[in-house]
């Protein structure tokens, strides 16, 4: 575990993995799902080091006032009542108030941040990720750089790629950039990995494809029929071994070509 400082000069946590016995300057940032910095994320970072470069996975819930509160178990307990509602009811004020009234103060704080203030929270996270890239550069990891993100982290990785130069961005079932025209600001290559049964994300793909073609970006994509959101996470309910194996092989090839081994 390492520390880095965000734009407010607050210390935040990150998990750093480097190839054994080798000094490298190329690295990939691994961005969390909604659950935070889990063992799954750390395992992805460790797998990336086998490609010959470093990987760093930040804990985006380690800001002052959040650290220790946003664990996978607490988030799951807080969000489960909302996820059990039909999609068309999740914005129903009456239904929401019923659920919120039954939650603990801690759970209400999490729901407010992750559901009702989501845009503000994600903007804060993108800022923290930019701070992490600056930290890595100052720590000697100043070579070629990539990013990989899953679910919420996929959307963050996509948005981040429109803000700073990144050589290779691997987006696992992540939302489009907030302003689709900002695809034109992406300077590196993009790999998109999508689940076939994931309408919430896939409904945005037509607009994404138009933007990619309009701005002539280097783009590769694979959609896996019959799979569901988060199919790559081997600790989750939607895990699909066959699709995960193929997706990782594509990711390895992508990062090896676009970042390269020193």
N, C-alpha and C positions, 0 to 999 in steps of 0.2 A: 504494500500500500504506500502511496505517495501523497503529498499535499500539493495543491496549486491554489493560486489566489484568483478570485473573480474580479470583475470591474469595481466592486465595492471594497476590495482589499480584504475580503473574508476568505479564510482558508476552506477549501473543499477537498474531498477525498477522491482518489482514483486508484485503480488496480493496474499496475504496470507489469507487463511480461516482455522479456527480452530473450533472444536466442542464447543458449548456454555458451559462455566463454567467447562471445564475439561482440565487438563494438559495432553498432550499426547507427545509421542516421535516418533511414527510411522507417516509416511507422504508419499504423492504421489506428484510428479511433473507433472503438466499439460502443455503440449507443444503445442504451437499455430499452426494454419494453416498459410498459406502465408499472411493472413490479419492482423496478429499481435495479441496483447492482446485485444480481443473483449469482449463484454458482454457475448457472447456464451461461451468463455473460462472461464470467471468468474463464470458462472452458473454451469459449469462442476465441478469446484473447490468446489463450495458450496454444490453440490450434494454429493461429496466425503466425506465431513465432516459428513454427516448423517450416514456414515459407521463406524464412531468412530475414525477416524484419520484425521490429518491435510492435507491440499492441498495447493500447491504454484504454481502459474502460472506466469512465468517470461515474461517480455516484452523484447523480443530478438532484438527489434529495438530501444532500449533505450541507445545504446552505444553513446559515444560522436560523434557528427557529424550526427547522424541518428535520434536522439530523436525529435519527433514532426513532422518529415517529412513523415514517413512511416505509414500513416493512411489507413484504409480500403478503403476509398473513393478515395484517391490519387493513391493507388496501383491498384485499379480496373480501373480507368481512364487510367492509364499508360499501363496496360497490355491488356486491351480489344482489341485494334487493332491487337495485335499479336494472341490472342486467336480466333479472327474471321477468321484468315488465315487457310487454310487446313493444317493438320499436316505436310505434306511433303514440305510445303512452308516456314515453320517457321525458317528454317536454310538457306533459299535462300538469299544470300548476297544482291541481287538487291532489293528484296521485303523488307528485313529488313531495308536497307538504306532509302527506300521511307518512311517507317513509322517513323523511327528515326528522319528524317528531319522535320517532322511535330510536333514532341513532344516538350514540354517545357523543359528547362534545368533540372528542378526537376524530370520530368517524365523520361528523358533520364538516369538520375542517378539511378532511381529505376529499370528501365529495364536492365541496364548494370549489376547491382548487382544481380537481381533475375533471369536473363536469361543467361547472358554471363559469369558472374563470380560466378555462383551458387555454384560450388564445394568449392571455397574459402570462400564464405559467410557461407555455412553450416558447414565448419570446424571451423570457428570462433564461430558459434552458439553452437556447441558441446563443445568447450572450455568454453564458458560462462555457459553452463549447468553444467559442472563439477565444476565450481566455485560456482554455486548456491548450489550444494550438500554439498560442504565444508562449506558454510555459514550456512546451515541448521543444520549441525552437531555441529558447534560451538555455535549455538543458542539453543541447547538443544534437537533438533529433531534428536536424534542419535539412534533411534530404527530401526525397519525394514522399508524398503523403496521401493517405486514403482515408475512407470512412466506410463503416458498415453499420446499418441500423435495422432494428426489428420492430415491427408494429409501430407504436408511438415513436420509437427511435428511428424507424425508417423514414417517417415524415420529417423528423428533426434533421436527419442526415440530408434529405433532399433540400430542405430549406437552407441548411448550413452551406450546401454546395453552391447556392446562389449568392452567398455573402462573401465567401473567401475562396481563394484558389485551392482546389483539391484535385489531385491527379486522377483519382479513381474513386467513384462513389457506388457502393453496392447497396441497393434499396430493397429490403425484404418487406413486401406488402405494407409499404408506407404511403401516407397521403401525399398528394401533389404539393408543390410549393404553394404558399398562400396566394400569391399572385402568379398565375400560370405563365405570364409573359416574362417573369424573372428566370425562366428556363434559359433564356437567351444570355444570361449572365454566367452560366456554368462554363467553366474553362476546361474541365477534364472530361473523362469518359464516364459513362453511366451504365450500370447493370441493374436491370429491374427483375425481381423475382416475385411472382404473384400466385396466389391460391385461386383455384377455379371457382370455389364457392365462397366468395368474399365480396358481396355486392357493395358494401359500404366503401371499400377501396376501389374496386374495379369500375364503379360508375364514373370515376374520374379519368379512366384510361383514354377514352376518345379525345378529351381535351388535351391530355398529356401528349398523345401521339401527334396531334396537330401542331402543338408547340415545338416538339422535337424536330418535326419535319420543317416547320417554318424557320427555325433558327439553326437548322443543319447541325445538330449535335450528334456526337458519336454515342450510339445507344444500342444496347443489346437487351433482349427481354425474353423471359420464359414464363408462361402460365401453365400451372399444373392442374389439369382437370381432376375433379373429384376430391381435391384437397381443401382444407379450411384454413382460415386466418391462424397464424402462428404454427404452421405445420412443421417448421424447422426445430422448434423447441422440444427436445427429447424428454423434458420433464413435464410437459403439458398434455392436456387431453386431446389435442388436435394433431399430435405428432404423426408424421407419415414418413416411415423409414426410407422408402424408395425415392420419394420426391426429395427428401432431405439430402440423400447421397448425391443425387444428380445436381441439385442446387449448389452443394458445396464444391463439387468438381468444377462447375462453371465459375464459382467464386475464386477458387484457387487459380484457375487459368487466367481469369480476369486480372487479379492482383499481381500475379507473376509477370504478366505481359506489361501492365500499365505502371507498376511500381518498380518491379525488378529486384533481383537479389544483388547485394553489394559484393 
